[in-house]
């Protein structure tokens, strides 16, 4: 019996397909007539397991017939037919699986978008109830939270209009995020500045989402150094260098191009020059992030007591300098 006929017989045994349908599938699998990829899409819609069944039948036949090739060398042509059929089915199956994955990704994106839209609707509904009440607007500049008071004047479409009070720091910029907080809000809200009028002290904010300001998630206040400071990191017998991005009394953030085997939870030695003093201590890597070829490491001090007072004074001094940079 030819492999095509064996295939059709097994297909009818393992599925509910009748003679006519089994014949069409057989011709499609072995001769690509009709084109198997088109037929596979139709079959897949009604029964997602059938393509796997077809693949299993072909492999089963291959196992049964491969033993007979020594006894009957002429059967080599039949083996080639099987291999071609298996390749066609596997290729089509993989394509369909990729399409399914892409479809699922699109569904996730749609659901995520709907969730974000719903989240924004809830935030806007809160704002509508709080017109005329005070809020605090916060933006982070060089890791320092710069704040100002504002009164919510009105809500137009999906935007909230605030009147600023005692606006002393130039922190609001169109297109940049600002954190909005109020005792009357169940959570901190992030929004994006759409329009800002300095003379009128009015700001329009939209694109709302729930998120806590960075410093609320942190134990210590951080500041960004004014100058470029090189940090030396040592682990066992290897030495690495990076740039100091921020510092607190609890640790530092550094950026580097090369870390090799530096991983989270690693214990390291740290050394850098800060405001005329050499800081030499130990630390533990708490987080590692990669972005655009740069690697950011967050390192917590393990023995900062010796430098705690010095670093605290540096942070207070640096915070004043940073606030003066944006003071109106």
Secondary structure, 3 states (H helix, E strand, C coil): CCHHHHHHHHHHHHCCCCHHHHHHHHHHHHHCCCCHHHHHHHHHHHCCCHHHHHHHHHHHHHHHHHHHHCCCHHHHHHHHHHHHHHHHHHHHHHHHHHHHHHHHHHHHHHHHHHHHHHHHHHHHHHHHHCCCCEEEEEEEECCEEEEEEEEEEEEECCEEEEEEECCCECCCCCCCEEEEECCCCCCCEEEEEEEEECCCCEEEEEEEEECCCHHHHCCCCCECCCCCCEEEEEECCEEEEEEEEEEECCEEEEEECCCCCCCCCCEEEEEEEECCEEEEEEEEEEEEEEECCEEEEEEEECCCCCCHHHHHHHHHHHHHHHHHHCEC
